[in-house]
């Protein structure tokens, strides 16, 4: 393999992919063709999600949990049940035990499936795209109502639309229980909707001094769609646009528990006409007079192919895959290709992959904590098994717990946000822990370094590996080395 082809192959596997595995670098001849092929088809899931409930199943299980919660409130004698018991000197909440019993196995399966896929996938660029979009449409599970749904959203709304129209992915995400709950959309009610008027009439008959209305408009979803999911912060929209869009989104909700109990619900999304704000809305100067659910759909369709959205998506993807400050020419080329295609994601990917800046020698990205773990698993041939606790623990220690960015903006993708003395020391410790899990049979650390880093392996790191006192120490040095910490 020529030196330039070998360099591009290493970049494809380590920067565009999730990290090289044994033998991949030597087998990869056409780096561009390798990446393009993955960008034009769905990401392979290797069957790791088989047997997992879908979001509708989770909603039904939650409804049953709420029934059991009500039953817990009183014992057979009609006396209140204590809110917590004590075990080993620590309070134990009965509801927490019930939640763990009902969902614990599923949540562990969800987590372990993602780690297995990261370690084993043969289409790592496609898998990187899945996780890029999942972070773009971030849901943080530290908000309780969204806890069950972030992982299902990734496999139900992101994966199926990876190689299609951005609009289709956008719609699937915004109608998913994860996003509806995370951004409080299920509680948003049109101020002049039939539901709001009915509540007004009911409260008007009361004489206990209650306020005139307890339902109202929630703008969270509308704001984040415009600011984070589509147009971007720099787009020229106003607060009035956000409010008008929020009115169009009213009625986007979830099935009620009683509807789930009846068993005739077919989707985890429910449009409620009686909560929808009637009449037309004006967003970005355009009047939308569609009825019901179609009104917000039409706005999303326009947002999906708006020039500001093209610029926003191109900038984010180039920043994720190429460099913290991607060349303006690359971003412009990507945005133009996206718009010319009518908002097709493969056109966005291809424009990035075919641009010279993507393969330039100075293109590089610092590995985020989870990127580092993925690369370590793949380089070391480590089987993550079916217990996610060690990998989730490492992610937490390094500051990137799965699905917990604590913000709708998702995890940052800039090196300066991850490089600090304490953070680097923790990376060394985690590298040592990973090295202990690398199979010892036939282990040659220097050959492993050449195998996964190729021409990116520096003389200083190679010398350090030669001087290591034991193979596991050498592997730890490799994983903690500057060449491995960066996606080059």
N, C-alpha and C positions, 0 to 999 in steps of 0.2 A: 504494500500500500504506500503510495506517495506521501511525503511529509504533510502536504496541505490537506490531502484527503483524510489522513489520520487525525490531524488537528480538528477538522470539521466533524469527523465522527465522534471525537471526544466531546466536542461542544454539544452535539446533538444529544448524546446520552446523558451528559452531566449538567448541561444548562437547560436544554429544552425538555429533556426527560427527567426522571427522578433519581438518576445515578446509575452508573454502569454496573453490570453484573459480570461474573466470570465469563470470559470468552466473547462477550458482545462486541467489544471494540474491534477485534480482529475480523469479526463476521460482517461488520457494517461497512459496506462499500459506498453506497450512495446516500449520504446523510440527508440531503434535501428530499430525495424521493421517499426515504424512510419516514420523515416527518410529514410530508404531504399526504402520504397514504393514510396515516393515522388521523389526519385532520378531516378526512372526507367520509368517515364512517363512524358509527357509534363506538364509544369506548367499551372494550370487552370487560365483562364483570366476572368471568371465570366461575360463575355459579355461586359466588360467596354470599350472595344475598338470598339464596333459596331458603324458603321456610320462614322468612321474616314477614311480619304483618305489614299491610299497607296502611296508609293514613286513616282510611275509613275503619279498618280493624282497630286501630289505636283509639279512635273516637268512641267506638262501641265499648272497648274495654274501659275507657275512662268513665263512660256513662255507668257501667256496672260498678266501678270503683266508688262513684258518688253515691250509688244506692247503698253500698256496704258502709260507706262513711256515715250516712244517716242512721244506719242500723247500729253503728258503734256508739252513737250518742247516748243510748240508754240500754241498760241491761235488762234481763228478763223480768226483774222486779219493778221495772219502770224508774230505776234510780240512775242518775247521771253517771256515766263511766268516766273515771279520771282521764285527763288529757294526756297523761304520761305515766308509765310505770317505771320502775327502777331495776336495772340489771347491771351487776358488777359495779354498783355505786354510781351508775350514770343513768340519767332519765332516758326512757325509750318511748317515743311517740307511737301510739297504735296505728295512726294513719300512715306514718312513715314505713312501718313494718308491712302494712297492707300494700302500699305502693311498691315496695321492694319485691314482695312476693308476686305481685301481678305483672310487673314490668322488668324486674331485674334481669331475667334471662334474655329478654329481647334487647335490652340496652347493651348488655355485654356482647351479644351477637352482632349488633349494629357496629359497635366499636371494633371488635376483632376483625370483622369482615373488611373494614377499610384498611387496617394494617396489613392483613393478608394480601389484599389487592396491591397495595403499594410495594410490597416485597416481591410479589410474584408476577405482576403484569408484564406481558410482552409488548404492550402498547403504551409505554410510559409517557409519551408526549400527549396522547389523548387523555390519559389519566391526569396529567398536569392541567390540562384545559378544564377537566371536570372540577378540579379543586380550585382553580382560578375563578371560575364562575360561581362556585359555591361561596367563596369569600366575597366576590363582588356583590352577591345577594345575601349578605351576612345576616344570620339569625344567631343570637347569643342565648345559650341555654341556661344562663344564670337567671333569666326571666322565666319563672316557673311554668306559666301556661304554654310556653313554646318548647319545653324541655324534650318532649317525646318526638317532636316533628322536624327538627333540623336535619337529622340523618335521612329520614324518609324523603324530605324535600330534595336533597341532593340526588337520590336515586330515582325519584318520580318526576321531578320538574327539570333537573339539569341534564342528567345522562341521556334521556330520550331525545333531547333537542340540541345536542352538542354539534351536530352536523347539518342543522337546518336553519330556519329563519330565526333571527333574534326575537322577533315578535312572539313566536310560539313559546320560546323559553320564558320570555318576560311575562306573558299571560299565565303560563303554568305556575310560575313562581308567585305572582301577585294573588292568585286564587288558591294558593296552597294554605292549609291550616297553620303551617309554621309562620308564614309572613302575616297572615290575617290576625293571628294571636300576638305575635311579637310586637307588631305596631298598632295593636288595639283597634283594628278596623272592624272587628265583629261587633263592637259596641257603638259604632258611628251611625247616627240616625239623622236623616234630613230634617232640618228645623220646621219645614212645612209639610212633612210627610204625613200620611194617614196615621201612622203609629204615634208620632209626636202630638198630633191633634187629639187623638184618643186619650193620651195620657193627660193632656191639658184639661180636657173635659172632666176626667176623673178627679184631678186635683182641684178643679174649680168647685167641686161639690164638697170638698173637705173644709173643715173649719178649725184645723189644728195648726194653722200658720205655716204649713209647708210651702216651699217655693213653687212658683208657677210651672216650673218644668224641671225634670230630673234627667231627661235625655237630651243629647245634642250631637253636634258635628265633631268628629275627631279628624284632625288634619295630618296625623303622623304618617300614614301610608302615602298619602298624596305628596307630602313634602319629600320623603325619602325616595320615592320613585323618581321625582324630578331632579333632586340634588345628587343622588348616589347611583340610581339604577339606569337612568337614561341621559338627560340633558347635561348634567354636571353643574358644579358650583358656579362656574363662570358664565353660564347661559343667561340670556336676558329675559328672565321671567320675574314676575312680581308676587307679592303676598296675595294679591287678588287672584292671580292665576292658580296659586296653591289652593285657595279657598274654593274657587270654582271647580277645580278638579276634585277636591274632597267631596263636594256635593254630588258630582257624577258618580263617585265611588260608593255612595251610601247604598245600602242593601246588599253589598258584598259581605257574605257572612258564612256561618257554618251550620250544619244541622243541629237542631235542639236535641237534648238527651231523649225526650219523649218520642221524637221522630226516629231516632236511632233504635229505640226499643221496639218500635212498630215493625222494623225490619224491611221497609220498602225504600230506603235511601240507597241511591246508586253511586253518589259522589260525595267526596269530603268537602266540596264547596256547595254553598246554597245561596241563591239570590233571593232576597226578600223584597218583593215589590212594595209592601206596605211601609218599609223603612226608607225607601228611596225618595230623594228630593225630586218633586215633579218640575217639569219645565226645562228649558234650554240652559246651557252654560256657555261661557265664552272663555277659552283658554288660549293664550298666545295670539289673541286677536281673531281667532276662528270660532264661529258659533257651532255648537254641537246640539242638535235638536232630536237626537235619537231617543228612543224610549228605553227605560229600564237598564238592564245589564249592558245593552249594546252601546250606550252612551260612553261609558268608561272604556269599553273595548275600542271604540273608534279613536279616542284620545290616545290610548296606548299604541295603536297602530301608527298614528302620526308621529308620536314620540320616537318610535322604533327606527324610523327612517329620517329623523331630523338631523341636519348637519351638525348640530351641537352634540347629539348622541354619538354620531360617527366619530367625532373628534375625541369625545370622552372615552369611548370604548377603545379606540386605537391607542390613545395615550396610556391607559391602564394596562392593556395587554403588552404593549412594547416595553413599558416599565417593568412588568413582571418577567418578561422573557429575554430582554436584551440588556438593558442597563437602567440605573436609577434616573438618568437624564437621557432618554432616547433621542436620537437626532430628529430634528423637526421634519426633515425630508422623509424619514421613515414613517413618522406618524401621519403626515399629510398623504403619503402614498396609500397607507392602510385605510384612512378615512375615505379617500376617493374611491377606492376599490369596493369598500363596503356600500357606499351610496349607489354606485353604478350597478351593483348586484341587486338592489332593492332590499338590502338588509340581511344578506345571507352570511352566516358565520364562516363557512369555508372560504369565502372570498376574502374575508378579513384575515384569516389565518394564512392563506396562500400569499397575500400581499406582504405580510411580514416575513414569511419564510423565504420568499424569492428576492427580497431586497438585500443588497450587499452588506448593509449595516448589521444585519442579524448575524452574519458570519465573520464580522471584523475581529481581528486579534484582540482589540480592546473591549469587546463586549463581555460583560461579566456581571454576576449578581451574587451577593452574599447570601448564603443559605439561611433561611429562617429555621427556627428550631425543628419544626416538623420536616422540612426539607432535609436537614442534617440526619434525622432519624431514618427517613426513607432511604437516603443514600447509604447510611451505615448498614441497614438491613440487607440492601441489595449487594453492596460490595462484599460484605462478610458472609453472604449466603446463609443468613440467620433466618430460621423459621420462626415467625412471630407467634405461632400456635393459636389456640382458641381462647387464650386468657389475655385481655388487653391491658390489664393493670400495670405491668412494667412500662409499657410504651406510653400509656396515658400519664403515668407518674413522671416519666422523663419529660414529656411535653409540658406538664405543669411546672416542673422544676426549671425548665428553660424559658418559661413565660409565654407559651403558646398552647394552652389546653384546647382540646378539640372542640370546635363549635362554641367557643366562649371568648369572643373578642371584646365583649362588654360594650359594644357600640355597633350601630347599624352600618358604620363605615368599614367594618371588617378589620382584619389584621393589616398592619402597615407592611409595605414591601420595600422599604428603604434601608440600606445597610446601617446608616447612623443610628437607627432606632433599635438595632439589635447588637451593636458593638459597644460594650462597656466592660471595664475590668472585671466586675463581678460576673457578668454574663459570660465572658470568655472563660473564666475559671470554671464555671459550671459546665461549659461545653467540654472542657478537658476531663472533668469528672464523669460526664456522661459517655465520652469517648472511651474511657477506661472500662465503664460498665458494659458498653457494647462489645469491646474487644474480648471480654471474658466469655461472651456468648458465641463467638465465632468458632465453628468446628475446628478442632486441632488436627484432624487427620490430613496429612499431606500439606500442612500450612507452610507457605513460604512468603513471609511478609513483603519482601522486595519484589517478588514476582507478582504478588497481589497488587501492590502499588502500581507497577507498570501496566498491569492488566486493566485496572479501572481508571487510572489517570492518563495513561499513554504519554504523549509529549508534554503534558502539563506538569508532570512530575519534575520537581526541581532538584538540583544537585545537593542542596543543603538537606532536604528531607530524605533523599536517598542515603546520604552519609549517616544521618541520625538513625535510620532503619538498620544500617549495617552495624552500628555501634550498640544497638539495643541488647540488653542482657538476656532477654527471653522473647519468644515469638509473640506472646500476648502483649508485652510491653511495646514491641515494634508495631503491632496493629493499632494499639492505642495512640502511638505517635503519628501513625498514618492518618487516623480519623481526626486527630486534633490539628493536623498540619494546615498551614494556610491554603495549600492547593485543594485540600478536601473541604475546607470551610467555605470556599467560594465555588459557585457554578460558573465555570469559565468556558 
